[in-house]
Amino acid sequence: MLRPRQEEGRYTETTVKLDDLVPEDHLVRKLDAAIDFSFIYDIVKDLYSPDHGRPSIDPVMLFKMYLIRYVFGIRSMRETVEQIRTNVAYRWFLGLSLHDPVPHHSTPSKNYARRFAGTDVFHQIFSRILDEAFQHGLVDPSVVYVDSTHVKASANKKKFTTEMAEVEAKAYQQELEKEIEQDRIAHGKSPLPPETKKKNEK
């Protein structure tokens, strides 16, 4: 007997844990298990006021948003935020419930401009995140987009993936800055400052 598909399921109220909706083999679970993101707090602590201004977005959440865009090949931060709104796996990775609001698409860009532009902080953090993802085999460093002329051939796999992470993080940072610059120009804002505060210059 042919029965028309009903739509009641769209409006059925239910109680569910977000954790139950994310497959056990999903990449976000593997990233979350492999990488201890808490190191970010120590690196950025001097960039945040402990008792002044409005509460900021958690820097770990911020870098997880950058990572979502990178790992899943999303074209922009605006699109990344739109996907986070409806993707339960991304919400789980960020620690957001189904009811929590997703940060505005301008939040990652504003935080970058206010705290990371002109410093090597973003590169420090993101290259370490990528290195761990490479080391755990969660992202294949041989297929990521980098200028391979800047990566020295090495028989030491750990050293090679670390070098790849350094180069790839820099390339991603440049891509991110280009997107932020375009948005700032469109809104009549000044360009980002050049990178001047190097902590690990050789």
N, C-alpha and C positions, 0 to 999 in steps of 0.2 A: 504494500500500500504506500503510495506516494504521500508524504506529509511535508508541507512547507517548513523550511528551517525557521525556527522561532528565535527571537532576539531577547528573550527574557534574561538570558545570562549576562547581558550587558549591564543590567540594573540590579542584579542580585547582590545583596550585601553579604560579605563573608569575612571571616577572620583568618588571616594567613600571615605567616612569618615570611619576610622578604628572603630570608636565608633558604627557605624551602623552594623558592622560585628560580634560584640560580643553579644551573647544572654543576655537578661536582667537578666535571672536567673543564669547566669554562676557564679561559685564560686569565680572567680577573682574579679568580680564586688562586691560581698558581702564582700570579704576581704578588698577591697579598701574602701568601705563605712564604715566598722566597725572599722578599725584600722587607727589611725592617726600616720603615720610613721615619722612625723617630729621630734618626740622626739629623734630620732637617732642622729640628727645633734648636739644636746647639749652634748651627751655622747662622741661622737668621735671628737669633735672640736679640742682637744689638740693633736690628732694624725695626723693632717694634717697641713702642712705649708701653711699660707695664701698667700705667695708670692714667694715661691721657688719650683723648680721642675716642671715636666710636669703636666698638668691638670689630676686629678685622676677621676676614675669612681665615680659617685654620690653614697655616702654610702647608701642612701635609695634604689637606684636601686640594689646595691650589695646585701642588705639583702632581697630584694624582690626576687632576683634570688635564694638565699639560701632557701627562703620560697617556691618557686615554686617546687624546687627539693623535699623538705620535704612533702608538702601537696599532690603532685601528684605521690609520690612514685617513682621518677626517680632514676636510679641506680647510676649515677655519675654526677659531674658538667659538664664533657665533653658532656654527653648525654643531660643534661639540656640545654646547649647552643645550641646544634643542634636542639632541639625541639623548642626553642625560635625562631630560624630562620624562621620556617615555621608555627608556631602557632600564629594566629592573637590575640587570647585572652591573651596569655603570653606577646606579644608585647604591647598590650593595657595596661596591668597591669604595665609594666615597663615604659610606656610613650614613646615607640619607634614607629615611623611611619613604613610603609611598606618599605620605602627606607633607613631608618637608619641602619647602621651596628650594628650587635650584638657584644658585647664585646667578645674578644677571650676567649676560654675555660680556658686558664691559668690565666686570670685576677682575678677571685674570689679567686683562690688558692694563687696567689702572694700577693693580698691584705691581705688575712688572715695571711700569713707568716710575712709580713712586719708590720702589725698594731695590730693584735689581738692575735697572738701566745704569750704565756707567760703572758697573762693578763686575767682578767675576763670580758673584754668588750663584747666579742661575747656572752657569757652566759647571761650577763646582758640584752643585747638587744633582743636576740632570745627568752629567757624565757618570756619576757614581751609581745612579739609578739604572742607567743603561748598562753599565759594566756588570752589575749584579744580574740583570735580566739576560745578558749575553752569557755570563758564566753558568747560569742555571739552564741554559738552552731554551729559554722562553721566547727569545727573539734571535733570529739567525743573523749574525753580523756579516755573513758573506752575501746577503741579499739586500741589506739596507742601502739607501742611497747616500754615498759619500764620495768625496774626491779621493780616489784610491792612491793618488800620487803623494798624499800626505801621510800615508800609512806604510811604515816600513815592514817588509816581510820579516817574519820571525818564526822560528821553530817552536818557541815557547807560546803555547796557545793562550795562557792567561795574560801574558804580556801583549799579545796580538789583540785580544778582545778588549783589553783596557785601552790600547791605542785607538781601536775602532770606536770605542765609546766616546773618547775625547773628541775625535774628529766629527762623529755623528752628532754629538751634543752641540758642538759649535755650529754645524750646518743647520740644525733645527732651531737654534737660538736666532740665527740670522733670518731664517724664514719667519719666525715669530715676530721679530722686530720689524720686518718689512710690513707684515700685516698691521701691527700696531701703528707704525708710521703713517700708513695709508688712512687709517681711521682717525688719527690725530689731525692730519692735514684736512680731512673732510670736515672736521669739527673746529677748524681754525686754531688748533693748539700748536705749541712749539714742538720742534722735533726732539727725539730722545737724545740725551747727552752721549758723547762717545765713551767707549769703555776706557776708563783711566785708572781705576782702583784695583790693581792686580796684587793679589796676595801671594801668588806663587810664581812671580817672575824669575826667570833663570838668567 
